[in-house]
Amino acid sequence: MSTKEQGSSAEAEKVVSETTEKAGASQAVETSAQQPPVPVPVPVPVTVTEVATAIPSLQTAAEPTYTIAIDDGEGPQTDYTSSGSDYDSLYGSDSGSATTSLTESVKNYKYHNGRRYNAYGTQYFIPNDDVQQEQLDLFHHVFLLRLGGKLFLAPIEEPQKIMDVGTGTGIWAIQIAEDFPEAAVMGNDVSPIQPNWVPPNVAFEVDDFNEPWLQTPGSYDFIHSRDCHAAVSNWPDFVRNAFHVLKPGGWYESQEHTVEITADDGSVPEDNILKDWVRDLSDAFERIGKTCHAHPHIDKWMEEAGFVNIKKQYFKLPIGTWPKDPLEKEIGAFNLVNMLDATEGFTNAVYTRVLGRDNEVVAQTIKDIRKNLKNKNFHMYFRFCVTYGQKPE
């Protein structure tokens, strides 16, 4: 884990240092026959030491049919939510090898309302400053916890070339390079925000994946993308490009979290500001030709591009410490801090520059969103969709 992730916020540090000891080694989530396998909590710092393989029960387009049990304050887990517990502080704060030489132009960043945005390529409405980088690294840890420490689910073996499309801070690329030291790993992004001190088999490029892909056709064994929704201009083209640069037999894996606030028990009212928030974000990105909802269609686009052996699975990512199960509670604790830290960056430019709302109104909206994210009576989550497919031999 990067030092940025370790310093994401005071809340995150407390969770990192104390909650992993209390999290059980097994899940007590009520499940159906299609429940994803029991993940194992990942100690901090996160180090993935084994090559991930496909989950045996993975089914195409399988929805998360399991239900996360709610902590009712009774039983052995009562101390997790009692007054003065490790998690209470989450609800009391608003916190939320050398790289390629770069020209000054790609670092001539744009600024809006005190936040920094990319200068190169397609305009992205999410900041790339230190605050957002720390949030992205924390979100990476949430994803790892959910997948039991796995960076991917595709059944790859001994890849020689790996590409991380839209690499962000580069944390995924760096960790997979550590897992596969014989592989050459390349991560690209419109923002040159990746660290300089990385494993020798990692390189980063400043590139816009909405432009034609210049990688050699048929040259990669594994291509990974995560949370590219609201950034991709043409998803069918994006998937076709991945197919084009893969070797025969190579794999592409898409990981996308959903832009939604869901509660199985209906505890979040439809007229709540959190519901308005995700609807507003979806509407705003649709106006500029992007979508927040690529996940329902990824498998179809893969099939149209020529992929085979396509698998798709949804997982739940709780927000807050309401789950009863220790692992679900830990994921929810990290994800709450993640969402509190992400709120301003996700909202500010979109609400003011796309939806045309007043700065003062938006500032109050952000406060109200954070307040509702910390509502312990909201048993909420969003989903995490993993889809992978293989280029025919």
Long-range contacts (C-beta under 8 A, 24 or more apart in sequence): 1-44, 1-45, 1-46, 1-137, 1-141, 1-171, 2-137, 2-169, 2-171, 2-174, 2-195, 4-130, 4-133, 4-134, 4-137, 4-169, 5-134, 5-137, 5-138, 5-140, 5-141, 5-171, 6-44, 6-45, 7-134, 8-134, 8-135, 8-137, 8-138, 8-337, 8-341, 9-93, 9-95, 9-96, 9-134, 9-337, 9-340, 9-341, 10-89, 10-93, 10-95, 11-89, 11-90, 11-93, 11-95, 11-337, 11-340, 12-138, 12-334, 12-337, 14-86, 14-89, 15-86, 15-87, 15-90, 15-330, 15-333, 15-334, 15-337, 16-44, 18-86, 19-86, 19-87, 19-329, 19-330, 19-333, 20-44, 20-330, 22-80, 22-86, 22-326, 23-326, 23-327, 23-329, 23-330, 24-325, 24-326, 24-327, 26-327, 27-325, 27-327, 27-328, 28-69, 28-324, 28-325, 28-326, 29-66, 29-67, 29-68, 29-69, 29-325, 29-328, 30-66, 30-67, 30-68, 30-69, 31-65, 31-66, 32-65, 32-66, 34-59, 34-62, 34-65, 35-65, 35-66, 36-64, 36-66, 36-313, 36-315, 37-148, 38-148, 39-145, 39-146, 39-147, 39-148, 39-149, 39-327, 40-148, 40-149, 41-145, 41-326, 41-327, 41-330, 42-141, 42-144, 42-145, 42-148, 42-149, 44-141, 46-141, 46-144, 46-149, 46-175, 47-175, 47-178, 48-144, 48-149, 48-150, 48-151, 48-175, 48-176, 48-178, 48-179, 49-179, 50-179, 51-156, 51-157, 51-179, 51-180, 52-147, 52-150, 52-151, 52-152, 52-153, 52-154, 53-153, 53-155, 54-153, 54-154, 54-155, 54-311, 55-153, 55-313, 58-153, 58-311, 58-313, 59-311, 59-312, 59-313, 60-299, 60-310, 60-311, 60-312, 61-299, 61-312, 62-312, 62-313, 62-314, 63-314, 64-314, 64-315, 64-316, 64-383, 66-316, 67-264, 68-264, 68-316, 68-318, 68-323, 68-324, 68-325, 68-328, 68-379, 68-381, 69-323, 69-324, 69-325, 69-328, 70-265, 70-322, 70-323, 70-324, 70-379, 71-321, 71-322, 71-323, 71-324, 71-329, 72-324, 75-324, 77-324, 77-326, 77-329, 80-321, 80-326, 80-329, 81-321, 81-376, 87-321, 87-329, 87-333, 90-320, 90-321, 90-333, 90-336, 90-337, 90-340, 90-374, 91-336, 91-374, 91-376, 92-374, 93-340, 94-340, 94-367, 94-370, 95-337, 95-340, 95-341, 96-135, 96-337, 96-339, 96-340, 96-341, 96-342, 96-343, 96-344, 96-370, 97-198, 97-199, 97-200, 97-201, 97-202, 97-203, 98-196, 99-192, 99-194, 99-196, 99-198, 99-203, 99-204, 100-203, 100-204, 100-205, 100-206, 102-192, 102-206, 106-192, 106-206, 107-192, 112-348, 112-349, 112-352, 112-353, 113-348, 113-349, 113-352, 113-359, 115-344, 115-345, 115-348, 115-349, 117-349, 118-190, 118-191, 120-190, 120-191, 120-192, 120-206, 120-208, 121-190, 121-206, 121-207, 121-208, 121-210, 121-211, 122-190, 122-208, 122-210, 122-231, 122-233, 124-190, 124-191, 124-231, 125-230, 125-285, 125-288, 125-349, 125-350, 125-353, 125-354, 126-230, 126-345, 126-346, 126-349, 127-345, 127-348, 127-349, 128-191, 128-193, 131-341, 131-344, 131-345, 132-342, 132-345, 133-168, 133-169, 133-193, 134-341, 135-338, 135-341, 135-342, 135-345, 136-168, 136-169, 136-171, 137-169, 137-171, 138-334, 138-337, 138-338, 138-341, 139-227, 139-338, 139-342, 140-169, 140-171, 140-172, 141-334, 142-317, 142-331, 142-334, 142-335, 142-338, 143-226, 143-255, 143-257, 143-384, 145-327, 145-330, 145-331, 145-334, 146-315, 146-317, 146-331, 146-384, 147-315, 147-386, 151-175, 151-176, 151-179, 151-224, 152-176, 152-222, 152-224, 152-253, 152-255, 152-388, 153-253, 153-311, 153-313, 153-386, 153-388, 154-222, 154-251, 154-252, 154-253, 154-388, 154-390, 155-251, 156-221, 156-222, 156-251, 158-182, 159-183, 159-221, 159-222, 160-184, 160-221, 161-185, 161-186, 161-219, 161-220, 161-221, 161-222, 161-247, 162-186, 162-220, 162-221, 162-222, 162-223, 162-224, 163-187, 163-188, 163-215, 163-220, 163-222, 163-223, 163-224, 163-245, 164-188, 164-224, 164-225, 165-209, 165-223, 165-224, 165-225, 165-228, 165-242, 166-209, 166-225, 166-226, 166-227, 166-228, 166-231, 167-194, 167-204, 168-193, 169-193, 169-194, 169-195, 170-194, 170-195, 170-198, 170-202, 170-204, 172-224, 172-226, 173-202, 173-204, 174-198, 174-199, 174-202, 176-224, 177-201, 177-202, 183-221, 209-238, 209-241, 210-234, 210-238, 212-241, 213-241, 213-244, 213-245, 215-245, 216-245, 217-244, 217-245, 218-244, 218-245, 218-246, 218-247, 218-248, 219-245, 219-247, 220-245, 220-246, 220-247, 220-250, 221-246, 221-247, 221-249, 221-250, 221-251, 222-250, 222-251, 222-252, 222-253, 223-250, 223-251, 223-252, 223-253, 224-252, 224-253, 224-255, 225-252, 225-253, 225-254, 225-255, 226-254, 226-255, 226-256, 227-255, 227-256, 227-257, 228-254, 228-256, 228-294, 229-256, 229-259, 229-290, 229-291, 229-292, 229-293, 229-294, 229-295, 230-259, 230-281, 230-285, 230-290, 230-291, 230-292, 231-290, 232-290, 232-291, 232-294, 233-289, 233-290, 235-291, 235-294, 235-297, 235-298, 235-301, 236-301, 236-304, 236-305, 239-298, 239-301, 239-302, 239-304, 239-305, 239-307, 240-305, 242-305, 243-302, 243-305, 243-306, 243-307, 243-391, 246-391, 247-391, 248-391, 248-392, 248-393, 249-390, 249-391, 249-392, 249-393, 250-390, 250-391, 251-388, 251-389, 251-390, 251-391, 252-302, 252-307, 252-388, 252-389, 252-391, 253-386, 253-387, 253-388, 254-294, 254-298, 254-385, 254-386, 254-387, 254-388, 255-384, 255-385, 255-386, 255-387, 256-294, 256-295, 256-298, 256-384, 256-385, 256-387, 257-317, 257-382, 257-383, 257-384, 257-385, 258-293, 258-295, 258-382, 258-383, 258-384, 258-385, 259-292, 259-293, 259-382, 260-382, 260-383, 261-319, 261-380, 261-382, 262-380, 262-381, 262-382, 262-383, 263-378, 263-379, 263-380, 263-381, 264-379, 265-379, 267-377, 267-378, 267-379, 267-380, 268-378, 268-379, 268-380, 272-372, 272-378, 273-365, 273-368, 273-369, 273-372, 274-369, 274-372, 274-373, 274-378, 274-380, 277-347, 277-365, 277-369, 280-350, 280-351, 280-355, 281-346, 281-347, 281-350, 283-355, 284-350, 284-351, 284-354, 284-355, 285-350, 285-354, 287-354, 288-354, 295-383, 295-385, 295-387, 298-385, 298-387, 299-387, 299-389, 302-387, 302-389, 303-389, 306-391, 306-392, 307-389, 307-390, 307-391, 308-389, 308-390, 308-391, 308-392, 309-389, 309-390, 310-387, 310-388, 310-389, 311-387, 311-388, 311-389, 312-385, 312-386, 312-387, 313-385, 313-386, 313-387, 314-383, 314-384, 314-385, 314-386, 315-383, 315-384, 315-385, 315-386, 316-381, 316-382, 316-383, 316-384, 317-381, 317-382, 317-383, 317-384, 318-379, 318-380, 318-381, 319-373, 319-378, 319-380, 319-381, 319-382, 320-373, 320-374, 320-375, 320-376, 320-378, 320-379, 320-380, 321-376, 322-376, 322-378, 322-379, 332-381, 336-373, 336-374, 339-373, 340-370, 340-373, 340-374, 343-369, 343-370, 343-373
